[in-house]
Amino acid sequence: MPPFDVPEGDPFGTHNLPYGVFSPSGSTERRVGVRLGDHVLDAAAAAAALGSPYHSLLTGPTLNQFLAAGRATWSDVRRAITSWITNPAHHEAIEPLFRHLSEVTLHLPFEVADYVDFYASENHARNVGQIFRPDSADPLTPNWKHLPIGYHGRSGTVVVSGTDVVRPSGQRKAPTDPAPVFGPSVRLDIEAEVGFVVGVPSRLGSPVALGDFREHVFGLCLLNDWSARDIQAWEYVPLGPFLGKSFATSVSAWITPLEALEHARVAPPERTHPLLPYLDDSAPGIEPGGYDLRISVAINGHVVSEPPFSTMYWTAAQQLAQMTANGASLRTGDLYGSGTVSGPEERQRGCLLELTWSGRDPLELPDGKRAFLEDGDVVTLSAWAPGADGRRVGLGEVSGRVVAG
């Protein structure tokens, strides 16, 4: 079947067109690609074949050069690629430049500059507070409703979907243990998240305003923030996550442009506390900052949760404003995660810590019970968003297999 004949209802049709980086079979050269159905178009080769001025932007081993070009160029290139694919006059020139996904190797699509992870789901934060502070009057910390809480992660351990995740080792100490021990994590977990990819940098000392979110952020992808809960619990006081988080963060091979998600934009949940002006998204002229993304979490092919991103209390625009409020600068390729996505229902929790209530209530899977992940387990996140005319916009899945350390 020609690559242009995408079946009706395919979530990766011309309404989507996410970007990635691939190598054709038998080659190590990395090429920028655009996904259409089950095929990937060599974007630079197509631009060259059609005499496009965007050829140089789409040439290279990563998306970074294109990401840095800015919102107007992102839109122009998207229109151009849509025309190349939908106009039959271009088909003869570009059809040979498509490769089936089974014939390519997908790579980390951009060079990650800095990595920040947030804690933006009220449902998740309340569940975690109840697990770790069961006697507290309020499971939320006093600052939670006033600012998006986050931490700086390790960009060098961000890996593309399909990369094995080695079970990390570190210090751990159970409450009843007399002293800490060193060894492999026995409470290895996942966190179903959405990652946002920065294209246009900012100047050091100049905060990014809420209304400028779309001038800097190119798109989003699914993200799995693997977590060693036992290592994390022992080390995180008083400075927060460190080795329990920094061993691996998996992202999709496909970055979905924000422009493909216009019909998925929604208002965030109602704010219960007044916000300081730099975070106040109820101000005139500020567009709705939420996204209606329907996420699915599967372990060894068995769906265990379906977290709704629309329930996230803090938006990606607010997170960007918080990241830069002190004047910290953005760089092309910065990645920031939403934090675990959890809804109000039990089957909408985005990590095993919540799903099993810290191991108290193990999941019943076809291949046995799970409190936390075992070696050989494969975790897969997938998602879609509503598009125009009832179509679905697919997000590239992110998958990883746990292997012994």
TILUM-644365 format. One record per residue (C-alpha): residue in three letters; x, y, z; residue number from 1. Coordinates in nm, 3 decimals, always signed. Example, Ala and Ser with C-alpha at 12.3 -4.5 7.8 and 13.67 -1.06 7.14 Angstrom:
<rs>
- mifi; X; Y; Z; kemi
- ALA; +1.230; -0.450; +0.780; 1
- SER; +1.367; -0.106; +0.714; 2
</rs>
This chain:
<rs>
- mifi; X; Y; Z; kemi
- MET; +0.000; +0.000; +0.000; 1
- PRO; +0.142; +0.344; -0.090; 2
- PRO; +0.240; +0.547; +0.220; 3
- PHE; -0.013; +0.817; +0.128; 4
- ASP; -0.304; +0.572; +0.168; 5
- VAL; -0.334; +0.604; +0.543; 6
- PRO; -0.647; +0.423; +0.669; 7
- GLU; -0.935; +0.636; +0.786; 8
- GLY; -0.907; +0.696; +1.159; 9
- ASP; -0.533; +0.631; +1.177; 10
- PRO; -0.406; +0.844; +1.470; 11
- PHE; -0.090; +0.924; +1.275; 12
- GLY; -0.256; +1.075; +0.968; 13
- THR; -0.188; +1.413; +0.810; 14
- HIS; -0.354; +1.587; +1.106; 15
- ASN; -0.068; +1.472; +1.331; 16
- LEU; +0.277; +1.450; +1.161; 17
- PRO; +0.512; +1.409; +1.459; 18
- TYR; +0.889; +1.446; +1.417; 19
- GLY; +1.161; +1.196; +1.496; 20
- VAL; +1.509; +1.084; +1.397; 21
- PHE; +1.577; +0.754; +1.222; 22
- SER; +1.841; +0.548; +1.046; 23
- PRO; +1.744; +0.338; +0.742; 24
- SER; +1.821; -0.033; +0.757; 25
- GLY; +2.187; -0.096; +0.691; 26
- SER; +2.291; +0.262; +0.764; 27
- THR; +2.417; +0.446; +1.072; 28
- GLU; +2.334; +0.791; +0.931; 29
- ARG; +2.068; +0.970; +1.133; 30
- ARG; +1.795; +1.152; +0.944; 31
- VAL; +1.508; +1.377; +1.053; 32
- GLY; +1.180; +1.207; +0.977; 33
- VAL; +0.808; +1.279; +0.987; 34
- ARG; +0.569; +0.997; +1.068; 35
- LEU; +0.268; +0.921; +0.848; 36
- GLY; +0.077; +0.609; +0.946; 37
- ASP; +0.325; +0.322; +0.960; 38
- HIS; +0.583; +0.505; +0.749; 39
- VAL; +0.844; +0.773; +0.805; 40
- LEU; +0.928; +1.039; +0.547; 41
- ASP; +1.291; +1.147; +0.511; 42
- ALA; +1.219; +1.517; +0.565; 43
- ALA; +1.551; +1.659; +0.447; 44
- ALA; +1.553; +1.444; +0.133; 45
- ALA; +1.195; +1.549; +0.054; 46
- ALA; +1.284; +1.915; +0.104; 47
- ALA; +1.582; +1.876; -0.131; 48
- ALA; +1.377; +1.692; -0.395; 49
- LEU; +1.115; +1.969; -0.397; 50
- GLY; +1.358; +2.260; -0.378; 51
- SER; +1.236; +2.369; -0.035; 52
- PRO; +1.424; +2.643; +0.152; 53
- TYR; +1.384; +2.438; +0.470; 54
- HIS; +1.624; +2.168; +0.356; 55
- SER; +1.910; +2.288; +0.577; 56
- LEU; +1.689; +2.307; +0.888; 57
- LEU; +1.583; +1.945; +0.844; 58
- THR; +1.934; +1.813; +0.786; 59
- GLY; +2.128; +1.676; +1.076; 60
- PRO; +2.141; +1.399; +1.333; 61
- THR; +1.891; +1.564; +1.573; 62
- LEU; +1.591; +1.797; +1.569; 63
- ASN; +1.775; +2.070; +1.763; 64
- GLN; +1.848; +2.296; +1.466; 65
- PHE; +1.483; +2.288; +1.363; 66
- LEU; +1.364; +2.335; +1.723; 67
- ALA; +1.569; +2.652; +1.756; 68
- ALA; +1.412; +2.808; +1.444; 69
- GLY; +1.101; +2.932; +1.626; 70
- ARG; +0.725; +2.917; +1.608; 71
- ALA; +0.676; +3.088; +1.271; 72
- THR; +0.917; +2.847; +1.105; 73
- TRP; +0.763; +2.547; +1.280; 74
- SER; +0.428; +2.644; +1.131; 75
- ASP; +0.571; +2.709; +0.785; 76
- VAL; +0.748; +2.373; +0.775; 77
- ARG; +0.436; +2.193; +0.897; 78
- ARG; +0.230; +2.353; +0.619; 79
- ALA; +0.494; +2.262; +0.363; 80
- ILE; +0.516; +1.898; +0.469; 81
- THR; +0.137; +1.871; +0.477; 82
- SER; +0.130; +2.000; +0.119; 83
- TRP; +0.400; +1.757; +0.006; 84
- ILE; +0.199; +1.465; +0.146; 85
- THR; -0.152; +1.571; +0.042; 86
- ASN; -0.085; +1.720; -0.302; 87
- PRO; -0.069; +1.442; -0.564; 88
- ALA; +0.162; +1.659; -0.775; 89
- HIS; +0.442; +1.588; -0.522; 90
- HIS; +0.381; +1.218; -0.475; 91
- GLU; +0.609; +1.091; -0.752; 92
- ALA; +0.902; +1.289; -0.610; 93
- ILE; +0.864; +1.190; -0.246; 94
- GLU; +0.714; +0.841; -0.248; 95
- PRO; +1.062; +0.678; -0.275; 96
- LEU; +1.166; +0.877; +0.033; 97
- PHE; +0.929; +0.693; +0.268; 98
- ARG; +1.044; +0.397; +0.477; 99
- HIS; +0.822; +0.155; +0.665; 100
- LEU; +0.875; +0.173; +1.041; 101
- SER; +0.988; -0.190; +1.037; 102
- GLU; +1.278; -0.087; +0.812; 103
- VAL; +1.426; +0.187; +1.031; 104
- THR; +1.594; +0.234; +1.368; 105
- LEU; +1.453; +0.517; +1.577; 106
- HIS; +1.680; +0.733; +1.792; 107
- LEU; +1.652; +0.991; +2.068; 108
- PRO; +1.503; +1.271; +1.855; 109
- PHE; +1.681; +1.568; +2.012; 110
- GLU; +1.991; +1.639; +2.215; 111
- VAL; +1.865; +1.697; +2.568; 112
- ALA; +2.005; +2.013; +2.725; 113
- ASP; +1.858; +2.032; +3.078; 114
- TYR; +1.596; +1.805; +3.233; 115
- VAL; +1.345; +1.914; +3.498; 116
- ASP; +1.064; +1.708; +3.645; 117
- PHE; +0.753; +1.838; +3.821; 118
- TYR; +0.488; +1.716; +4.066; 119
- ALA; +0.178; +1.869; +3.909; 120
- SER; -0.107; +1.622; +3.966; 121
- GLU; -0.313; +1.697; +4.276; 122
- ASN; -0.449; +1.342; +4.276; 123
- HIS; -0.096; +1.200; +4.274; 124
- ALA; +0.030; +1.442; +4.538; 125
- ARG; -0.263; +1.365; +4.769; 126
- ASN; -0.217; +0.990; +4.729; 127
- VAL; +0.156; +1.011; +4.798; 128
- GLY; +0.091; +1.235; +5.099; 129
- GLN; -0.159; +0.986; +5.240; 130
- ILE; +0.085; +0.697; +5.187; 131
- PHE; +0.384; +0.865; +5.352; 132
- ARG; +0.207; +1.094; +5.600; 133
- PRO; -0.110; +0.901; +5.696; 134
- ASP; -0.158; +1.099; +6.018; 135
- SER; -0.126; +1.441; +5.857; 136
- ALA; -0.434; +1.664; +5.851; 137
- ASP; -0.359; +1.764; +5.491; 138
- PRO; -0.171; +1.526; +5.258; 139
- LEU; -0.050; +1.823; +5.049; 140
- THR; +0.253; +2.019; +5.161; 141
- PRO; +0.181; +2.386; +5.246; 142
- ASN; +0.343; +2.516; +4.926; 143
- TRP; +0.174; +2.277; +4.682; 144
- LYS; -0.120; +2.499; +4.580; 145
- HIS; +0.103; +2.806; +4.545; 146
- LEU; +0.372; +2.694; +4.298; 147
- PRO; +0.460; +2.396; +4.075; 148
- ILE; +0.708; +2.184; +4.271; 149
- GLY; +0.992; +2.031; +4.070; 150
- TYR; +1.350; +1.908; +4.074; 151
- HIS; +1.642; +1.908; +3.832; 152
- GLY; +1.716; +1.568; +3.682; 153
- ARG; +2.001; +1.422; +3.477; 154
- SER; +1.982; +1.492; +3.104; 155
- GLY; +2.250; +1.236; +3.018; 156
- THR; +2.028; +0.946; +3.123; 157
- VAL; +1.728; +1.039; +2.908; 158
- VAL; +1.686; +0.747; +2.666; 159
- VAL; +1.463; +0.671; +2.370; 160
- SER; +1.175; +0.426; +2.382; 161
- GLY; +1.290; +0.066; +2.345; 162
- THR; +1.607; +0.112; +2.550; 163
- ASP; +1.649; -0.145; +2.827; 164
- VAL; +1.646; -0.004; +3.181; 165
- VAL; +1.907; -0.154; +3.412; 166
- ARG; +1.781; -0.202; +3.766; 167
- PRO; +1.968; +0.057; +3.971; 168
- SER; +2.161; -0.007; +4.291; 169
- GLY; +2.203; +0.227; +4.582; 170
- GLN; +2.164; +0.270; +4.953; 171
- ARG; +1.829; +0.170; +5.098; 172
- LYS; +1.698; +0.133; +5.449; 173
- ALA; +1.358; +0.007; +5.552; 174
- PRO; +1.209; +0.167; +5.865; 175
- THR; +1.279; -0.148; +6.068; 176
- ASP; +1.637; -0.198; +5.945; 177
- PRO; +1.912; -0.109; +6.194; 178
- ALA; +2.140; +0.035; +5.921; 179
- PRO; +2.136; +0.101; +5.545; 180
- VAL; +2.252; -0.158; +5.293; 181
- PHE; +2.375; -0.123; +4.936; 182
- GLY; +2.220; -0.326; +4.658; 183
- PRO; +1.969; -0.340; +4.372; 184
- SER; +1.642; -0.157; +4.421; 185
- VAL; +1.359; -0.387; +4.529; 186
- ARG; +1.088; -0.122; +4.479; 187
- LEU; +1.140; -0.023; +4.118; 188
- ASP; +0.855; +0.188; +3.983; 189
- ILE; +0.740; +0.389; +3.683; 190
- GLU; +0.581; +0.730; +3.651; 191
- ALA; +0.351; +0.796; +3.357; 192
- GLU; +0.421; +1.152; +3.248; 193
- VAL; +0.415; +1.394; +2.957; 194
- GLY; +0.739; +1.566; +2.855; 195
- PHE; +0.757; +1.912; +2.698; 196
- VAL; +1.039; +2.000; +2.457; 197
- VAL; +1.182; +2.353; +2.444; 198
- GLY; +1.284; +2.492; +2.108; 199
- VAL; +1.361; +2.863; +2.143; 200
- PRO; +1.606; +2.957; +2.420; 201
- SER; +1.569; +3.253; +2.655; 202
- ARG; +1.816; +3.506; +2.791; 203
- LEU; +1.975; +3.452; +3.133; 204
- GLY; +1.807; +3.684; +3.382; 205
- SER; +1.482; +3.713; +3.183; 206
- PRO; +1.186; +3.506; +3.310; 207
- VAL; +0.949; +3.359; +3.051; 208
- ALA; +0.593; +3.485; +3.094; 209
- LEU; +0.289; +3.256; +3.093; 210
- GLY; +0.171; +3.400; +2.763; 211
- ASP; +0.501; +3.316; +2.592; 212
- PHE; +0.478; +2.940; +2.647; 213
- ARG; +0.402; +2.862; +2.282; 214
- GLU; +0.685; +3.085; +2.162; 215
- HIS; +0.936; +2.858; +2.335; 216
- VAL; +0.787; +2.508; +2.357; 217
- PHE; +0.777; +2.313; +2.033; 218
- GLY; +0.590; +1.999; +2.131; 219
- LEU; +0.539; +1.714; +2.372; 220
- CYS; +0.595; +1.343; +2.410; 221
- LEU; +0.521; +1.064; +2.653; 222
- LEU; +0.777; +1.022; +2.930; 223
- ASN; +0.843; +0.749; +3.185; 224
- ASP; +1.032; +0.873; +3.489; 225
- TRP; +1.161; +0.542; +3.627; 226
- SER; +1.188; +0.558; +4.006; 227
- ALA; +1.365; +0.345; +4.267; 228
- ARG; +1.132; +0.409; +4.559; 229
- ASP; +1.349; +0.248; +4.826; 230
- ILE; +1.660; +0.444; +4.723; 231
- GLN; +1.450; +0.760; +4.692; 232
- ALA; +1.292; +0.722; +5.036; 233
- TRP; +1.629; +0.696; +5.213; 234
- GLU; +1.812; +0.972; +5.026; 235
- TYR; +1.556; +1.243; +4.956; 236
- VAL; +1.553; +1.420; +5.294; 237
- PRO; +1.633; +1.710; +5.292; 238
- LEU; +1.732; +1.782; +4.930; 239
- GLY; +1.490; +1.573; +4.729; 240
- PRO; +1.527; +1.315; +4.448; 241
- PHE; +1.879; +1.211; +4.343; 242
- LEU; +1.999; +0.857; +4.262; 243
- GLY; +1.649; +0.714; +4.296; 244
- LYS; +1.551; +0.909; +3.983; 245
- SER; +1.865; +0.978; +3.782; 246
- PHE; +1.941; +0.632; +3.639; 247
- ALA; +1.694; +0.646; +3.345; 248
- THR; +1.412; +0.854; +3.197; 249
- SER; +1.248; +0.712; +2.884; 250
- VAL; +1.088; +0.929; +2.616; 251
- SER; +0.905; +0.856; +2.293; 252
- ALA; +1.089; +0.855; +1.963; 253
- TRP; +0.822; +1.095; +1.827; 254
- ILE; +0.768; +1.457; +1.928; 255
- THR; +0.414; +1.581; +1.860; 256
- PRO; +0.402; +1.953; +1.771; 257
- LEU; +0.173; +2.161; +1.989; 258
- GLU; +0.012; +2.276; +1.666; 259
- ALA; -0.125; +1.924; +1.613; 260
- LEU; -0.304; +1.943; +1.950; 261
- GLU; -0.515; +2.256; +1.904; 262
- HIS; -0.840; +2.061; +1.947; 263
- ALA; -0.712; +1.894; +2.265; 264
- ARG; -0.664; +2.217; +2.459; 265
- VAL; -0.877; +2.243; +2.774; 266
- ALA; -0.901; +2.459; +3.083; 267
- PRO; -0.720; +2.319; +3.389; 268
- PRO; -0.907; +2.227; +3.708; 269
- GLU; -1.051; +2.511; +3.914; 270
- ARG; -0.791; +2.687; +4.128; 271
- THR; -0.862; +2.672; +4.499; 272
- HIS; -0.596; +2.923; +4.609; 273
- PRO; -0.515; +3.268; +4.467; 274
- LEU; -0.203; +3.265; +4.253; 275
- LEU; +0.073; +3.520; +4.235; 276
- PRO; +0.060; +3.722; +3.910; 277
- TYR; +0.339; +3.536; +3.730; 278
- LEU; +0.142; +3.208; +3.765; 279
- ASP; -0.211; +3.344; +3.733; 280
- ASP; -0.357; +3.186; +3.420; 281
- SER; -0.700; +3.340; +3.482; 282
- ALA; -0.565; +3.678; +3.371; 283
- PRO; -0.707; +3.829; +3.048; 284
- GLY; -0.531; +3.715; +2.731; 285
- ILE; -0.394; +3.389; +2.878; 286
- GLU; -0.510; +3.091; +2.671; 287
- PRO; -0.623; +2.764; +2.835; 288
- GLY; -0.313; +2.573; +2.933; 289
- GLY; -0.440; +2.220; +2.982; 290
- TYR; -0.435; +1.932; +2.731; 291
- ASP; -0.682; +1.646; +2.703; 292
- LEU; -0.446; +1.350; +2.663; 293
- ARG; -0.574; +0.997; +2.732; 294
- ILE; -0.282; +0.786; +2.859; 295
- SER; -0.265; +0.409; +2.893; 296
- VAL; -0.011; +0.219; +3.108; 297
- ALA; +0.059; -0.147; +3.030; 298
- ILE; +0.286; -0.399; +3.202; 299
- ASN; +0.378; -0.693; +2.979; 300
- GLY; +0.092; -0.599; +2.747; 301
- HIS; -0.171; -0.585; +3.023; 302
- VAL; -0.328; -0.242; +3.078; 303
- VAL; -0.315; -0.148; +3.446; 304
- SER; -0.409; +0.221; +3.437; 305
- GLU; -0.552; +0.496; +3.216; 306
- PRO; -0.450; +0.834; +3.363; 307
- PRO; -0.619; +1.148; +3.221; 308
- PHE; -0.380; +1.439; +3.164; 309
- SER; -0.669; +1.687; +3.166; 310
- THR; -0.683; +1.659; +3.546; 311
- MET; -0.335; +1.808; +3.600; 312
- TYR; -0.358; +2.103; +3.840; 313
- TRP; -0.047; +2.285; +3.714; 314
- THR; -0.013; +2.343; +3.339; 315
- ALA; +0.296; +2.323; +3.120; 316
- ALA; +0.285; +2.702; +3.079; 317
- GLN; +0.289; +2.752; +3.455; 318
- GLN; +0.573; +2.504; +3.489; 319
- LEU; +0.776; +2.694; +3.230; 320
- ALA; +0.709; +3.022; +3.410; 321
- GLN; +0.819; +2.865; +3.739; 322
- MET; +1.135; +2.716; +3.584; 323
- THR; +1.247; +3.060; +3.471; 324
- ALA; +1.098; +3.280; +3.747; 325
- ASN; +1.440; +3.329; +3.903; 326
- GLY; +1.593; +3.428; +3.570; 327
- ALA; +1.720; +3.080; +3.479; 328
- SER; +1.761; +3.059; +3.103; 329
- LEU; +1.615; +2.807; +2.861; 330
- ARG; +1.825; +2.618; +2.607; 331
- THR; +1.719; +2.447; +2.288; 332
- GLY; +1.651; +2.086; +2.379; 333
- ASP; +1.545; +2.149; +2.738; 334
- LEU; +1.302; +1.882; +2.850; 335
- TYR; +1.062; +1.905; +3.141; 336
- GLY; +0.826; +1.641; +3.269; 337
- SER; +0.477; +1.700; +3.401; 338
- GLY; +0.517; +1.471; +3.698; 339
- THR; +0.310; +1.158; +3.747; 340
- VAL; -0.031; +1.181; +3.582; 341
- SER; -0.303; +1.044; +3.809; 342
- GLY; -0.679; +1.082; +3.798; 343
- PRO; -0.933; +1.058; +4.080; 344
- GLU; -1.015; +0.689; +4.022; 345
- GLU; -0.805; +0.389; +4.130; 346
- ARG; -0.757; +0.274; +3.769; 347
- GLN; -0.628; +0.620; +3.681; 348
- ARG; -0.317; +0.620; +3.899; 349
- GLY; +0.008; +0.671; +3.711; 350
- CYS; +0.260; +0.475; +3.918; 351
- LEU; +0.282; +0.147; +4.109; 352
- LEU; +0.338; +0.329; +4.437; 353
- GLU; -0.022; +0.451; +4.408; 354
- LEU; -0.171; +0.155; +4.223; 355
- THR; -0.051; -0.091; +4.492; 356
- TRP; -0.064; +0.160; +4.778; 357
- SER; +0.310; +0.121; +4.843; 358
- GLY; +0.295; -0.255; +4.789; 359
- ARG; +0.006; -0.323; +5.028; 360
- ASP; -0.233; -0.419; +4.747; 361
- PRO; -0.035; -0.594; +4.469; 362
- LEU; -0.171; -0.588; +4.114; 363
- GLU; -0.311; -0.913; +3.979; 364
- LEU; -0.151; -0.960; +3.633; 365
- PRO; -0.187; -1.260; +3.400; 366
- ASP; +0.173; -1.356; +3.478; 367
- GLY; +0.151; -1.308; +3.855; 368
- LYS; +0.120; -1.041; +4.121; 369
- ARG; +0.318; -0.717; +4.114; 370
- ALA; +0.386; -0.480; +4.400; 371
- PHE; +0.677; -0.326; +4.207; 372
- LEU; +0.856; -0.416; +3.884; 373
- GLU; +1.040; -0.743; +3.833; 374
- ASP; +1.332; -0.809; +3.598; 375
- GLY; +1.201; -0.878; +3.248; 376
- ASP; +0.889; -0.664; +3.289; 377
- VAL; +0.811; -0.440; +2.993; 378
- VAL; +0.629; -0.115; +3.065; 379
- THR; +0.458; +0.065; +2.775; 380
- LEU; +0.291; +0.406; +2.781; 381
- SER; +0.062; +0.503; +2.494; 382
- ALA; -0.179; +0.793; +2.448; 383
- TRP; -0.409; +0.981; +2.216; 384
- ALA; -0.575; +1.321; +2.212; 385
- PRO; -0.898; +1.438; +2.048; 386
- GLY; -0.850; +1.611; +1.712; 387
- ALA; -1.073; +1.781; +1.458; 388
- ASP; -1.380; +1.602; +1.321; 389
- GLY; -1.364; +1.324; +1.576; 390
- ARG; -1.016; +1.211; +1.474; 391
- ARG; -0.758; +1.094; +1.726; 392
- VAL; -0.408; +1.238; +1.747; 393
- GLY; -0.171; +0.959; +1.848; 394
- LEU; +0.132; +1.014; +2.067; 395
- GLY; +0.432; +0.793; +2.005; 396
- GLU; +0.449; +0.519; +2.265; 397
- VAL; +0.735; +0.486; +2.513; 398
- SER; +0.843; +0.139; +2.620; 399
- GLY; +1.122; -0.004; +2.829; 400
- ARG; +1.222; -0.346; +2.962; 401
- VAL; +1.372; -0.391; +3.309; 402
- VAL; +1.698; -0.589; +3.311; 403
- ALA; +1.905; -0.702; +3.607; 404
- GLY; +2.190; -0.477; +3.713; 405
</rs>
